[in-house]
Structure formats: structure tokens, C-alpha cells
């Protein structure tokens, strides 16, 4: 199971919720029929999705059986989980869960292990730790040479390396 978003507020009086997705490809939500909702995977409950509305930076979900705001208020702050094979990613897209723990290299230098991914308006930022020092790496597709999820290795271009030099 993977985390795909967070419910941030109830919307309207008919039980819908606003979700901030953890993936920039909102279309991956289009075919969802159900998801798990909870504070973590262990305590999550499966809910059927009645409909989805897409907006620029968020999604509004309507769950089957949720008919008023009092029901949806109980979901605020909880996360959405799905089975990993439910979401299809495009080329040059990765699950945050897969990126965290990868080691980042250029041709000549090691930049540390990714410990977090920050969602920023323009692009994601990978947070790496090397020798107890934090390095923030702005991630734009032309900075990435290769991502080897199975080997937990990512290779970046010399352009990004030059931006990160001290």
C-alpha cells in the first residue's frame, strides 16, 4: 500500500472532502473506485469512491454513504492509501515511497540518501542527508540522468551538481 494524498477539509454540506494529492499526475486518480482512509495503513478503512472532481491543485472526493458534512469532518487530517498496482505512473514519475531511501550520485560525487520529498509549487525538492548535513535538491526532469528504483540509486546531471556545490 502507498499513500496517495491527504484529506485537508470537508467541502460543502453533502459530505465531500478536499484532498491534496502526493502525486502531480492527477489523472492517476481518475480510475480509482475505492481507497483506504486512515491515520496510517494499519487503522485505515476501505471506502468506495462515488465521484471525483479535479481542480488545479487539489481533488474533491465524494464517498459512497457520506451524505452530510458531519461524516466528512471526521476524515479531515487522514491519509488516502491504495494498493501500489492501482496507480499507473507516466515515464519519469516515481512514487515518493520509492524515492525515499535512494542514494544520489553524479558522475564524480555522492550527495547522500533521500530522506524526504518536499512538494513545492514549481517542482519537488529532494532532501538528502550526507555526513549529518542536509542538502536540498530542486528536481527538474532535465537534472535527472537515471533513476534505478530497484538498486535505490539516482544519478543527476552535472548542471544540478554545479548548483549544489558549496
N, C-alpha and C positions, 0 to 999 in steps of 0.2 A: 504494500500500500504506500501511496505517496500523498503528500499534502499539496493540494492544488489551489487553495485560496483561504481567505478568512472572511467571516461574516462580520461586517462592521456596524451595521444598523438595520433596524426594521424600516420598511418603506411603505407608506400609506396605511390604510386601516384593514386591508384584506389579507394580511399575513405574509406579504412578500419580504425578502431580505436583500440588502445590498452586499455584494461580495467583491472583494479586491482579489483578483487572481494573482497567483505566483508565477504565471507564465504569460509572456507578452502576446502569445498567439491565442486570442480569444476564441478563434474558430475551433480550437480543440474542445471547447465546452459544448459546441453545437449538438453533438450526437449523444450527450450524456442523458441517460434515462433515470439514473439513480446515483447516489453518492452516500458516503458516511459522514456524519456530522458529530463533532465532539471536541473536547479539550485535548484529547490525544487519541491515538488509534484504538487503544485498549477500551476506552469508555465510549466510543462512538456508536451511533445507531444509524441504521440504514434508512434513508428517506428516498421516496420516489419523487422525481422532478416533474412537475406538471408543465411548466414552461420557463423559458429563458429569454430575457431581453438584454440586448447588448448596447452599451454606451461607450464613450471614448476611453475612460479609464476604469470602468467597473462593469459589473453584470448584476442584473436583478433576477433572482430566482423565486419561483413560486413552487412550493412543495405540496404534493397531494395531502389533503386532510388539514392543511393550515388555512383557516378561514378568517382569522382576525389578528389584530396587532398584538394581543396578549400572548398568543402562541409564538409568534415570531420574535418577540422581545427576549424570550428565553434562549434563543440561538445566538444572540449578539455576543461576539468575542470568541465564538467557537470556530474550529477549522473544518474545511472540507477535505475529505480523503477519497481516493478512488484506487482501484487496482491498477497497477502500473500499465498493464497492457490495454487499458481502456482509452488512454490518451495516445494519439499518434502525433509525433513531432515532425516538423519540417527539417530539411537539411540545415545544419548549423544551429540547431536548437538542442538543448540538453535540459534534463531535469536538474533542479538545484540540488536535490539529494545526491545526484550522481557527481556533480561538480565538487561539492564539499568533500574534502579529503584528498583531492587530486594535488599532485606536486607540479609546480610551474617552472618551466625551463625556457631559456633562449638557447641559441647555439652554443654560447660560451658561459652562461651563468645560471645558477639555481636561485629562484625567487621565493621558495618556501612552499608551504602547504596551505591550500584554501580552507579557511575556517568559517567563512560566511559569504553571503552574496547580498549586496545592498541593491534594492530596486530604486533607481533614480529616474527622474523624468526623461533625460536624454538617453541613457544607457545603464546597464548594470555595472556594478563595481564589485570586483572580487577582492575580498580581504584575505591576505596571506600572512602567515607568521613564519619568520626565519630568525633564528637566534634570539627569540623573545621580542623581536621587533616586528611591528605591524606595517605592512605595505598595502596601499590601496591601488588597485589596478583598474582603470577605466576600460571596459570591454566593448570594443567595436569590432565588427566582423573582420575587417582587413588587418587587425592586430593579431588574429589567431591563425597560426600556421597549421596546427593539428590538435585534435582532442582525441585521446585514446582512453576512453572510459574504462575499458576492461583492465588496462595497465595502470590506471589512475595517474596518467601523465598528460600534461598540456604543454604545447610548445608555442611560444609567442614570437612575433616578428622583432627585428632589430629596431623598428620605429617605436614600439612600445617600450622596449628595453631602454632606448635613449631618453624617453620621457621619465623613466623611473630611476635613472642614475642620480646619485647623490651629489 
